[in-house]
């Protein structure tokens, strides 16, 4: 079993765009690591979905690794970054570096 990447509190708005004929939807990140994010959304989502995502700082493609219905509606889900462009990788590295400095 491989060790989990450190996670850092990180709250930002995320716009998700499914590749099927579904409408875009938003979520809010809860935490961030090198490989993905924990997200809270008003919308339910299935694990295994591939989505495009965009935050104010970086964007790319992700896969929903797991999802749980929230007791108060919506869902909590974990995404794994599948594809990030060079600029997005640079921004992610900068965010993680800044997070380490705050601890």
MOPAC internal coordinates of N, CA, C and O (Angstrom, degrees):
PM7 1SCF
backbone

  N    0.0000 0     0.00 0     0.00 0    0    0    0
  C    1.4488 1     0.00 0     0.00 0    1    0    0
  C    1.5268 1   109.18 1     0.00 0    2    1    0
  O    1.2310 1   120.90 1   -48.04 1    3    2    1
  N    1.3131 1   115.89 1   131.96 1    3    2    1
  C    1.4544 1   118.96 1  -177.65 1    5    3    2
  C    1.5233 1   110.98 1   -87.82 1    6    5    3
  O    1.2310 1   120.09 1   -35.46 1    7    6    5
  N    1.3311 1   117.42 1   144.54 1    7    6    5
  C    1.4683 1   119.94 1  -178.24 1    9    7    6
  C    1.5288 1   111.39 1   -65.86 1   10    9    7
  O    1.2310 1   120.99 1   -34.41 1   11   10    9
  N    1.3229 1   115.71 1   145.59 1   11   10    9
  C    1.4621 1   120.84 1   177.89 1   13   11   10
  C    1.5203 1   110.29 1   -72.66 1   14   13   11
  O    1.2310 1   121.09 1   -37.98 1   15   14   13
  N    1.3166 1   115.53 1   142.02 1   15   14   13
  C    1.4662 1   120.26 1   173.93 1   17   15   14
  C    1.5178 1   108.74 1   -67.17 1   18   17   15
  O    1.2310 1   119.83 1   -33.45 1   19   18   17
  N    1.3366 1   117.93 1   146.55 1   19   18   17
  C    1.4613 1   119.26 1   176.83 1   21   19   18
  C    1.5339 1   110.37 1   -61.19 1   22   21   19
  O    1.2310 1   120.91 1   -38.66 1   23   22   21
  N    1.3172 1   115.86 1   141.34 1   23   22   21
  C    1.4504 1   121.73 1   178.76 1   25   23   22
  C    1.5170 1   109.34 1  -109.55 1   26   25   23
  O    1.2310 1   121.62 1   -35.16 1   27   26   25
  N    1.3278 1   114.51 1   144.84 1   27   26   25
  C    1.4588 1   121.01 1  -178.67 1   29   27   26
  C    1.5169 1   109.13 1  -127.49 1   30   29   27
  O    1.2310 1   120.45 1   -41.42 1   31   30   29
  N    1.3350 1   116.74 1   138.58 1   31   30   29
  C    1.4586 1   120.13 1   175.39 1   33   31   30
  C    1.5178 1   108.25 1   -57.37 1   34   33   31
  O    1.2310 1   121.25 1   -48.02 1   35   34   33
  N    1.3120 1   115.22 1   131.98 1   35   34   33
  C    1.4639 1   120.12 1  -178.63 1   37   35   34
  C    1.5175 1   107.32 1  -157.66 1   38   37   35
  O    1.2310 1   120.54 1   -64.89 1   39   38   37
  N    1.3160 1   116.57 1   115.11 1   39   38   37
  C    1.4563 1   120.47 1  -178.51 1   41   39   38
  C    1.5202 1   109.70 1  -116.06 1   42   41   39
  O    1.2310 1   121.36 1   -59.98 1   43   42   41
  N    1.3368 1   115.00 1   120.02 1   43   42   41
  C    1.4556 1   120.88 1   176.75 1   45   43   42
  C    1.5176 1   109.22 1  -155.14 1   46   45   43
  O    1.2310 1   120.39 1   -24.79 1   47   46   45
  N    1.3077 1   116.85 1   155.21 1   47   46   45
  C    1.4522 1   122.54 1   176.74 1   49   47   46
  C    1.5307 1   109.32 1   -75.11 1   50   49   47
  O    1.2310 1   120.77 1   -41.64 1   51   50   49
  N    1.3226 1   116.14 1   138.36 1   51   50   49
  C    1.4672 1   121.73 1   178.51 1   53   51   50
  C    1.5210 1   108.10 1  -127.26 1   54   53   51
  O    1.2310 1   120.34 1   -44.74 1   55   54   53
  N    1.3237 1   116.96 1   135.26 1   55   54   53
  C    1.4648 1   121.92 1   173.41 1   57   55   54
  C    1.5220 1   106.63 1  -104.67 1   58   57   55
  O    1.2310 1   120.78 1   -55.80 1   59   58   57
  N    1.3330 1   116.12 1   124.20 1   59   58   57
  C    1.4609 1   122.52 1   178.66 1   61   59   58
  C    1.5196 1   109.48 1  -107.28 1   62   61   59
  O    1.2310 1   120.64 1   -42.24 1   63   62   61
  N    1.3299 1   116.39 1   137.76 1   63   62   61
  C    1.4543 1   122.06 1   176.28 1   65   63   62
  C    1.5201 1   108.53 1  -125.14 1   66   65   63
  O    1.2310 1   120.01 1   -70.60 1   67   66   65
  N    1.3421 1   117.59 1   109.40 1   67   66   65
  C    1.4655 1   119.87 1   176.86 1   69   67   66
  C    1.5260 1   110.58 1   -67.42 1   70   69   67
  O    1.2310 1   120.33 1   -24.11 1   71   70   69
  N    1.3280 1   116.97 1   155.89 1   71   70   69
  C    1.4571 1   120.71 1   179.38 1   73   71   70
  C    1.5212 1   112.49 1   -82.75 1   74   73   71
  O    1.2310 1   119.77 1   164.65 1   75   74   73
  N    1.3501 1   118.05 1   -15.35 1   75   74   73
  C    1.4493 1   120.68 1   177.73 1   77   75   74
  C    1.5234 1   108.99 1   -84.21 1   78   77   75
  O    1.2310 1   120.66 1    13.63 1   79   78   77
  N    1.3185 1   116.35 1  -166.37 1   79   78   77
  C    1.4569 1   120.41 1  -178.22 1   81   79   78
  C    1.5224 1   110.85 1   -87.45 1   82   81   79
  O    1.2310 1   120.77 1  -131.76 1   83   82   81
  N    1.2991 1   116.14 1    48.24 1   83   82   81
  C    1.4573 1   121.07 1   179.56 1   85   83   82
  C    1.5235 1   108.85 1  -109.04 1   86   85   83
  O    1.2310 1   121.18 1   -26.23 1   87   86   85
  N    1.3202 1   115.36 1   153.77 1   87   86   85
  C    1.4618 1   120.34 1   178.85 1   89   87   86
  C    1.5214 1   111.18 1   -73.27 1   90   89   87
  O    1.2310 1   121.45 1   -28.19 1   91   90   89
  N    1.3099 1   114.83 1   151.81 1   91   90   89
  C    1.4655 1   120.61 1   173.69 1   93   91   90
  C    1.5254 1   108.00 1   -64.86 1   94   93   91
  O    1.2310 1   120.57 1   -24.64 1   95   94   93
  N    1.3279 1   116.52 1   155.36 1   95   94   93
  C    1.4524 1   121.32 1   178.10 1   97   95   94
  C    1.5226 1   108.59 1  -146.39 1   98   97   95
  O    1.2310 1   120.87 1   -13.74 1   99   98   97
  N    1.3133 1   115.94 1   166.26 1   99   98   97
  C    1.4636 1   120.15 1  -178.15 1  101   99   98
  C    1.5238 1   111.08 1  -114.51 1  102  101   99
  O    1.2310 1   121.77 1   -18.98 1  103  102  101
  N    1.3046 1   114.22 1   161.02 1  103  102  101
  C    1.4525 1   122.59 1   175.24 1  105  103  102
  C    1.5164 1   107.42 1  -150.97 1  106  105  103
  O    1.2310 1   121.12 1    -7.12 1  107  106  105
  N    1.3165 1   115.47 1   172.88 1  107  106  105
  C    1.4609 1   121.69 1   177.14 1  109  107  106
  C    1.5186 1   108.14 1  -125.95 1  110  109  107
  O    1.2310 1   120.49 1   -50.84 1  111  110  109
  N    1.3094 1   116.68 1   129.16 1  111  110  109
  C    1.4640 1   119.36 1   178.82 1  113  111  110
  C    1.5258 1   109.65 1   -71.48 1  114  113  111
  O    1.2310 1   121.60 1   -31.02 1  115  114  113
  N    1.3358 1   114.54 1   148.98 1  115  114  113
  C    1.4590 1   122.09 1   177.44 1  117  115  114
  C    1.5234 1   108.76 1  -106.67 1  118  117  115
  O    1.2310 1   121.28 1   135.53 1  119  118  117
  N    1.3323 1   115.16 1   -44.47 1  119  118  117
  C    1.4596 1   119.99 1   175.67 1  121  119  118
  C    1.5139 1   110.15 1  -149.44 1  122  121  119
  O    1.2310 1   121.26 1    -9.32 1  123  122  121
  N    1.3292 1   115.20 1   170.68 1  123  122  121
  C    1.4530 1   122.77 1  -171.59 1  125  123  122
  C    1.5164 1   109.37 1  -140.94 1  126  125  123
  O    1.2310 1   120.65 1   -37.53 1  127  126  125
  N    1.3321 1   116.35 1   142.47 1  127  126  125
  C    1.4623 1   121.35 1   170.72 1  129  127  126
  C    1.5218 1   107.43 1  -139.95 1  130  129  127
  O    1.2310 1   120.74 1    -1.42 1  131  130  129
  N    1.2941 1   116.19 1   178.58 1  131  130  129
  C    1.4589 1   121.08 1  -177.69 1  133  131  130
  C    1.5269 1   112.03 1   -58.28 1  134  133  131
  O    1.2310 1   120.26 1   146.42 1  135  134  133
  N    1.3277 1   117.11 1   -33.58 1  135  134  133
  C    1.4581 1   120.26 1  -174.49 1  137  135  134
  C    1.5074 1   117.08 1  -101.15 1  138  137  135
  O    1.2310 1   119.50 1   173.07 1  139  138  137
  N    1.3550 1   118.55 1    -6.93 1  139  138  137
  C    1.4572 1   118.87 1  -177.82 1  141  139  138
  C    1.5149 1   113.89 1   174.80 1  142  141  139
  O    1.2310 1   121.33 1    16.00 1  143  142  141
  N    1.3322 1   115.07 1  -164.00 1  143  142  141
  C    1.4659 1   121.54 1  -177.64 1  145  143  142
  C    1.5194 1   110.56 1  -144.49 1  146  145  143
  O    1.2310 1   121.36 1   -23.72 1  147  146  145
  N    1.3117 1   115.01 1   156.28 1  147  146  145
  C    1.4596 1   122.95 1   168.00 1  149  147  146
  C    1.5233 1   105.65 1   -98.76 1  150  149  147
  O    1.2310 1   120.56 1   -48.24 1  151  150  149
  N    1.3461 1   116.53 1   131.76 1  151  150  149
  C    1.4658 1   121.32 1  -172.50 1  153  151  150
  C    1.5251 1   110.83 1  -129.32 1  154  153  151
  O    1.2310 1   120.99 1   -36.78 1  155  154  153
  N    1.3230 1   115.71 1   143.22 1  155  154  153
  C    1.4630 1   122.82 1   172.82 1  157  155  154
  C    1.5258 1   107.06 1  -113.66 1  158  157  155
  O    1.2310 1   120.24 1   -45.61 1  159  158  157
  N    1.3440 1   117.14 1   134.39 1  159  158  157
  C    1.4589 1   120.81 1  -178.72 1  161  159  158
  C    1.5246 1   110.68 1  -144.22 1  162  161  159
  O    1.2310 1   120.74 1   -26.73 1  163  162  161
  N    1.3123 1   116.19 1   153.27 1  163  162  161
  C    1.4665 1   121.51 1   174.75 1  165  163  162
  C    1.5259 1   110.52 1   -72.59 1  166  165  163
  O    1.2310 1   120.56 1   160.03 1  167  166  165
  N    1.3041 1   116.53 1   -19.97 1  167  166  165
  C    1.4633 1   121.70 1  -176.41 1  169  167  166
  C    1.5268 1   111.16 1   -97.32 1  170  169  167
  O    1.2310 1   120.69 1   -38.65 1  171  170  169
  N    1.3018 1   116.28 1   141.35 1  171  170  169
  C    1.4637 1   121.44 1   173.78 1  173  171  170
  C    1.5237 1   108.42 1   -78.44 1  174  173  171
  O    1.2310 1   120.80 1   -33.30 1  175  174  173
  N    1.3075 1   116.07 1   146.70 1  175  174  173
  C    1.4665 1   121.46 1  -178.62 1  177  175  174
  C    1.5258 1   108.42 1  -141.51 1  178  177  175
  O    1.2310 1   120.75 1   -30.70 1  179  178  177
  N    1.3111 1   116.17 1   149.30 1  179  178  177
  C    1.4666 1   120.97 1   179.86 1  181  179  178
  C    1.5224 1   110.12 1   -95.20 1  182  181  179
  O    1.2310 1   120.86 1   -34.22 1  183  182  181
  N    1.3308 1   115.95 1   145.78 1  183  182  181
  C    1.4629 1   118.78 1   173.96 1  185  183  182
  C    1.5259 1   108.43 1   -67.53 1  186  185  183
  O    1.2310 1   121.30 1   -27.51 1  187  186  185
  N    1.3203 1   115.12 1   152.49 1  187  186  185
  C    1.4587 1   121.09 1  -178.66 1  189  187  186
  C    1.5181 1   114.57 1    92.75 1  190  189  187
  O    1.2310 1   119.60 1   165.73 1  191  190  189
  N    1.3272 1   118.37 1   -14.27 1  191  190  189
  C    1.4728 1   121.48 1   179.73 1  193  191  190
  C    1.5218 1   110.29 1   -67.75 1  194  193  191
  O    1.2310 1   121.15 1   -39.48 1  195  194  193
  N    1.3259 1   115.40 1   140.52 1  195  194  193
  C    1.4643 1   122.18 1   172.39 1  197  195  194
  C    1.5299 1   106.26 1  -103.71 1  198  197  195
  O    1.2310 1   121.05 1   -50.49 1  199  198  197
  N    1.3273 1   115.60 1   129.51 1  199  198  197
  C    1.4611 1   121.70 1  -176.41 1  201  199  198
  C    1.5174 1   110.54 1  -132.79 1  202  201  199
  O    1.2310 1   121.13 1   -27.99 1  203  202  201
  N    1.3224 1   115.45 1   152.01 1  203  202  201
  C    1.4575 1   119.55 1   165.47 1  205  203  202
  C    1.5269 1   105.41 1   -88.62 1  206  205  203
  O    1.2310 1   120.44 1   -33.23 1  207  206  205
  N    1.3321 1   116.77 1   146.77 1  207  206  205
  C    1.4584 1   119.54 1   177.87 1  209  207  206
  C    1.5180 1   109.79 1  -138.72 1  210  209  207
  O    1.2310 1   121.49 1   -24.13 1  211  210  209
  N    1.3211 1   114.76 1   155.87 1  211  210  209
  C    1.4640 1   120.31 1   177.09 1  213  211  210
  C    1.5229 1   109.04 1  -147.15 1  214  213  211
  O    1.2310 1   121.07 1   -48.77 1  215  214  213
  N    1.3305 1   115.56 1   131.23 1  215  214  213
  C    1.4581 1   122.38 1   170.80 1  217  215  214
  C    1.5210 1   106.07 1  -111.84 1  218  217  215
  O    1.2310 1   120.16 1     0.31 1  219  218  217
  N    1.3062 1   117.30 1  -179.69 1  219  218  217
  C    1.4663 1   120.10 1   177.24 1  221  219  218
  C    1.5233 1   111.23 1   -67.21 1  222  221  219
  O    1.2310 1   120.31 1   160.14 1  223  222  221
  N    1.3445 1   117.02 1   -19.86 1  223  222  221
  C    1.4608 1   121.01 1  -173.19 1  225  223  222
  C    1.5193 1   114.94 1  -107.99 1  226  225  223
  O    1.2310 1   119.88 1   143.34 1  227  226  225
  N    1.3224 1   117.83 1   -36.66 1  227  226  225
  C    1.4641 1   119.97 1  -178.65 1  229  227  226
  C    1.5225 1   110.82 1  -152.35 1  230  229  227
  O    1.2310 1   120.86 1   -14.31 1  231  230  229
  N    1.3302 1   115.96 1   165.69 1  231  230  229
  C    1.4693 1   121.83 1  -176.09 1  233  231  230
  C    1.5202 1   109.97 1  -147.65 1  234  233  231
  O    1.2310 1   121.02 1   -12.74 1  235  234  233
  N    1.3285 1   115.65 1   167.26 1  235  234  233
  C    1.4581 1   120.63 1   177.90 1  237  235  234
  C    1.5123 1   111.19 1   168.83 1  238  237  235
  O    1.2310 1   121.09 1    24.17 1  239  238  237
  N    1.3268 1   115.53 1  -155.83 1  239  238  237
  C    1.4627 1   122.38 1   176.23 1  241  239  238
  C    1.5141 1   108.06 1  -115.30 1  242  241  239
  O    1.2310 1   121.28 1   -32.40 1  243  242  241
  N    1.3416 1   115.16 1   147.60 1  243  242  241
  C    1.4527 1   120.01 1   179.95 1  245  243  242
  C    1.5198 1   110.21 1  -141.45 1  246  245  243
  O    1.2310 1   121.41 1   -16.83 1  247  246  245
  N    1.3283 1   114.90 1   163.17 1  247  246  245
  C    1.4569 1   121.74 1   174.63 1  249  247  246
  C    1.5269 1   107.78 1  -118.98 1  250  249  247
  O    1.2310 1   120.76 1   -43.90 1  251  250  249
  N    1.3283 1   116.16 1   136.10 1  251  250  249
  C    1.4601 1   120.85 1   175.55 1  253  251  250
  C    1.5277 1   106.64 1   -78.45 1  254  253  251
  O    1.2310 1   120.38 1   -66.16 1  255  254  253
  N    1.3234 1   116.87 1   113.84 1  255  254  253
  C    1.4611 1   121.82 1  -175.81 1  257  255  254
  C    1.5283 1   112.11 1   -84.84 1  258  257  255
  O    1.2310 1   120.37 1   144.51 1  259  258  257
  N    1.3222 1   116.90 1   -35.49 1  259  258  257
  C    1.4519 1   122.35 1   177.40 1  261  259  258
  C    1.5196 1   108.21 1  -156.63 1  262  261  259
  O    1.2310 1   120.46 1   -23.22 1  263  262  261
  N    1.3147 1   116.72 1   156.78 1  263  262  261
  C    1.4621 1   121.22 1   178.98 1  265  263  262
  C    1.5215 1   109.23 1  -149.25 1  266  265  263
  O    1.2310 1   121.02 1   -39.74 1  267  266  265
  N    1.3303 1   115.66 1   140.26 1  267  266  265
  C    1.4672 1   122.32 1   177.30 1  269  267  266
  C    1.5180 1   108.26 1  -128.30 1  270  269  267
  O    1.2310 1   121.30 1   -44.76 1  271  270  269
  N    1.3241 1   115.12 1   135.24 1  271  270  269
  C    1.4608 1   119.38 1   173.62 1  273  271  270
  C    1.5224 1   107.77 1   -67.78 1  274  273  271
  O    1.2310 1   120.93 1   -41.66 1  275  274  273
  N    1.2974 1   115.83 1   138.34 1  275  274  273
  C    1.4567 1   121.14 1   178.41 1  277  275  274
  C    1.5335 1   108.58 1   -88.26 1  278  277  275
  O    1.2310 1   119.38 1   -40.29 1  279  278  277
  N    1.3337 1   118.78 1   139.71 1  279  278  277
  C    1.4590 1   120.40 1  -179.41 1  281  279  278
  C    1.5327 1   113.56 1   -58.42 1  282  281  279
  O    1.2310 1   120.33 1   151.45 1  283  282  281
  N    1.3290 1   116.98 1   -28.55 1  283  282  281
  C    1.4655 1   120.55 1  -179.70 1  285  283  282
  C    1.5350 1   112.10 1   -97.97 1  286  285  283
  O    1.2310 1   120.13 1  -159.46 1  287  286  285
  N    1.3379 1   117.36 1    20.54 1  287  286  285
  C    1.4608 1   121.79 1   178.92 1  289  287  286
  C    1.5140 1   111.52 1    97.38 1  290  289  287
  O    1.2310 1   120.87 1   -23.35 1  291  290  289
  N    1.3025 1   115.93 1   156.65 1  291  290  289
  C    1.4554 1   121.15 1  -178.35 1  293  291  290
  C    1.5120 1   111.71 1    75.86 1  294  293  291
  O    1.2310 1   120.72 1    21.55 1  295  294  293
  N    1.3219 1   116.23 1  -158.45 1  295  294  293
  C    1.4599 1   119.11 1  -177.56 1  297  295  294
  C    1.5227 1   112.02 1  -150.40 1  298  297  295
  O    1.2310 1   122.18 1   -15.59 1  299  298  297
  N    1.3076 1   113.43 1   164.41 1  299  298  297
  C    1.4478 1   123.74 1   173.69 1  301  299  298
  C    1.5186 1   104.33 1  -120.53 1  302  301  299
  O    1.2310 1   119.85 1   -52.33 1  303  302  301
  N    1.3416 1   117.89 1   127.67 1  303  302  301
  C    1.4586 1   118.75 1  -177.65 1  305  303  302
  C    1.5180 1   112.28 1  -145.21 1  306  305  303
  O    1.2310 1   121.51 1   -24.95 1  307  306  305
  N    1.3199 1   114.71 1   155.05 1  307  306  305
  C    1.4512 1   121.85 1   178.78 1  309  307  306
  C    1.5098 1   110.42 1  -105.22 1  310  309  307
  O    1.2310 1   120.61 1   -47.99 1  311  310  309
  N    1.3247 1   116.44 1   132.01 1  311  310  309
  C    1.4654 1   120.42 1   176.90 1  313  311  310
  C    1.5239 1   110.16 1  -114.62 1  314  313  311
  O    1.2310 1   122.04 1   -32.64 1  315  314  313
  N    1.3178 1   113.70 1   147.36 1  315  314  313
  C    1.4633 1   121.93 1   174.90 1  317  315  314
  C    1.5161 1   106.43 1  -112.62 1  318  317  315
  O    1.2310 1   120.48 1   -48.97 1  319  318  317
  N    1.3360 1   116.69 1   131.03 1  319  318  317
  C    1.4599 1   119.98 1   177.32 1  321  319  318
  C    1.5251 1   108.84 1   -68.89 1  322  321  319
  O    1.2310 1   120.55 1   -54.78 1  323  322  321
  N    1.3218 1   116.55 1   125.22 1  323  322  321
  C    1.4605 1   122.06 1   179.22 1  325  323  322
  C    1.5211 1   110.26 1   -97.62 1  326  325  323
  O    1.2310 1   120.93 1   138.43 1  327  326  325
  N    1.3198 1   115.82 1   -41.57 1  327  326  325
  C    1.4636 1   120.79 1  -176.43 1  329  327  326
  C    1.5240 1   109.79 1  -148.13 1  330  329  327
  O    1.2310 1   121.39 1   -56.15 1  331  330  329
  N    1.3288 1   114.94 1   123.85 1  331  330  329
  C    1.4595 1   121.53 1   174.63 1  333  331  330
  C    1.5175 1   107.44 1  -127.90 1  334  333  331
  O    1.2310 1   120.36 1   -41.74 1  335  334  333
  N    1.3182 1   116.91 1   138.26 1  335  334  333
  C    1.4543 1   119.75 1   175.20 1  337  335  334
  C    1.5222 1   109.96 1   -73.59 1  338  337  335
  O    1.2310 1   119.91 1   -11.05 1  339  338  337
  N    1.3486 1   117.78 1   168.95 1  339  338  337
  C    1.4699 1   120.98 1  -178.85 1  341  339  338
  C    1.5282 1   113.09 1   -56.73 1  342  341  339
  O    1.2310 1   119.72 1   139.34 1  343  342  341
  N    1.3138 1   118.14 1   -40.66 1  343  342  341
  C    1.4678 1   120.93 1   179.66 1  345  343  342
  C    1.5313 1   109.81 1   -66.69 1  346  345  343
  O    1.2310 1   120.30 1   138.99 1  347  346  345
  N    1.3288 1   117.03 1   -41.01 1  347  346  345
  C    1.4679 1   120.72 1   179.22 1  349  347  346
  C    1.5259 1   110.66 1   -64.27 1  350  349  347
  O    1.2310 1   120.16 1   139.07 1  351  350  349
  N    1.3214 1   117.30 1   -40.93 1  351  350  349
  C    1.4704 1   120.53 1   178.14 1  353  351  350
  C    1.5272 1   110.30 1   -62.85 1  354  353  351
  O    1.2310 1   120.69 1   139.60 1  355  354  353
  N    1.3293 1   116.28 1   -40.40 1  355  354  353
  C    1.4625 1   121.29 1   178.49 1  357  355  354
  C    1.5338 1   110.65 1   -63.39 1  358  357  355
  O    1.2310 1   120.29 1   135.98 1  359  358  357
  N    1.3392 1   117.05 1   -44.02 1  359  358  357
  C    1.4625 1   121.05 1   179.61 1  361  359  358
  C    1.5251 1   111.22 1   -65.83 1  362  361  359
  O    1.2310 1   120.21 1   139.79 1  363  362  361
  N    1.3411 1   117.21 1   -40.21 1  363  362  361
  C    1.4581 1   121.32 1   177.92 1  365  363  362
  C    1.5283 1   110.61 1   -62.49 1  366  365  363
  O    1.2310 1   120.64 1   135.28 1  367  366  365
  N    1.3230 1   116.39 1   -44.72 1  367  366  365
  C    1.4653 1   121.02 1   178.49 1  369  367  366
  C    1.5225 1   110.30 1   -59.70 1  370  369  367
  O    1.2310 1   120.42 1   137.87 1  371  370  369
  N    1.3309 1   116.80 1   -42.13 1  371  370  369
  C    1.4595 1   121.45 1   179.20 1  373  371  370
  C    1.5331 1   110.67 1   -63.88 1  374  373  371
  O    1.2310 1   120.05 1   136.04 1  375  374  373
  N    1.3299 1   117.51 1   -43.96 1  375  374  373
  C    1.4638 1   120.94 1   178.79 1  377  375  374
  C    1.5213 1   111.69 1   -61.93 1  378  377  375
  O    1.2310 1   120.42 1   136.94 1  379  378  377
  N    1.3335 1   116.80 1   -43.06 1  379  378  377
  C    1.4652 1   120.73 1   179.58 1  381  379  378
  C    1.5207 1   110.98 1   -65.88 1  382  381  379
  O    1.2310 1   120.23 1   139.30 1  383  382  381
  N    1.3237 1   117.16 1   -40.70 1  383  382  381
  C    1.4593 1   121.76 1   178.48 1  385  383  382
  C    1.5358 1   110.47 1   -61.84 1  386  385  383
  O    1.2310 1   120.89 1   135.95 1  387  386  385
  N    1.3384 1   115.89 1   -44.05 1  387  386  385
  C    1.4635 1   120.32 1   178.81 1  389  387  386
  C    1.5255 1   111.00 1   -64.45 1  390  389  387
  O    1.2310 1   120.17 1   143.55 1  391  390  389
  N    1.3462 1   117.28 1   -36.45 1  391  390  389
  C    1.4639 1   121.62 1   179.12 1  393  391  390
  C    1.5081 1   111.67 1   -66.09 1  394  393  391
  O    1.2310 1   120.39 1   140.66 1  395  394  393
  N    1.3284 1   116.86 1   -39.34 1  395  394  393
  C    1.4657 1   121.18 1   178.75 1  397  395  394
  C    1.5195 1   109.64 1   -63.47 1  398  397  395
  O    1.2310 1   120.28 1   140.98 1  399  398  397
  N    1.3109 1   117.07 1   -39.02 1  399  398  397
  C    1.4606 1   122.28 1  -179.92 1  401  399  398
  C    1.5119 1   113.83 1   -65.50 1  402  401  399
  O    1.2310 1   119.86 1   156.22 1  403  402  401
  N    1.3463 1   117.88 1   -23.78 1  403  402  401
  C    1.4607 1   122.00 1  -178.62 1  405  403  402
  C    1.5274 1   111.72 1   -81.06 1  406  405  403
  O    1.2310 1   119.89 1   157.30 1  407  406  405
  N    1.3250 1   117.82 1   -22.70 1  407  406  405
  C    1.4803 1   120.42 1  -176.74 1  409  407  406
  C    1.5025 1   112.23 1   -80.49 1  410  409  407
  O    1.2310 1   120.10 1   180.00 1  411  410  409

